[in-house]
Amino acid sequence: MSEALLLDLIETGTVRHKDNEHAWVWREYAGRSDNLLCAAILIGPALIVKTVMHHFMPE
């Protein structure tokens, strides 16, 4: 995953908050065979990407 794609995912994806500090951001990208892409993030003074997943299934 490129840095540009990760930034687009974070800026335009669907967000689901676990609590005030943790969230998942996901989005489907046309032409990719590994949809949905998802980033698990930590929200604080800086946004930290904990991990990136493919074939994500929101619950």
C-alpha positions in Angstrom: 0.0 0.0 0.0 1.4 3.4 -1.0 1.6 6.3 1.4 -0.8 8.2 -1.0 -3.4 5.4 -0.8 -3.1 5.2 3.0 -3.7 9.0 3.3 -6.7 8.7 1.0 -8.1 5.9 3.0 -7.8 7.9 6.3 -9.2 11.1 4.7 -12.1 9.6 2.8 -12.9 6.3 4.4 -15.8 5.3 6.6 -15.0 5.6 10.3 -16.2 3.5 13.2 -15.0 4.5 16.7 -14.3 1.9 19.3 -13.9 4.6 22.0 -12.4 8.1 22.2 -8.9 7.0 21.1 -9.4 3.9 18.9 -11.1 3.6 15.5 -11.2 1.7 12.2 -11.3 3.5 8.8 -12.2 1.5 5.8 -13.0 2.0 2.1 -13.4 0.0 -1.1 -11.3 0.8 -4.1 -12.4 0.0 -7.6 -10.0 -2.3 -9.4 -8.5 -3.9 -6.3 -9.0 -7.6 -5.7 -8.3 -7.3 -2.0 -11.2 -5.0 -0.9 -12.1 -3.7 1.7 -9.0 -1.9 2.9 -9.0 -0.9 6.6 -6.7 1.0 8.9 -6.8 0.5 12.7 -5.9 3.9 14.1 -5.1 5.5 17.4 -6.4 9.1 17.8 -4.4 11.5 20.0 -2.1 14.5 19.5 -1.0 12.6 16.4 -2.9 10.0 14.5 -1.1 6.6 14.6 -1.8 3.8 12.2 -1.6 0.6 14.2 -2.1 -1.8 11.3 -3.6 -2.0 7.8 -5.8 -4.9 6.8 -7.3 -6.1 3.5 -10.4 -8.2 2.9 -11.8 -6.4 6.0 -15.4 -7.3 7.1 -17.0 -4.7 9.3 -19.1 -6.2 12.1 
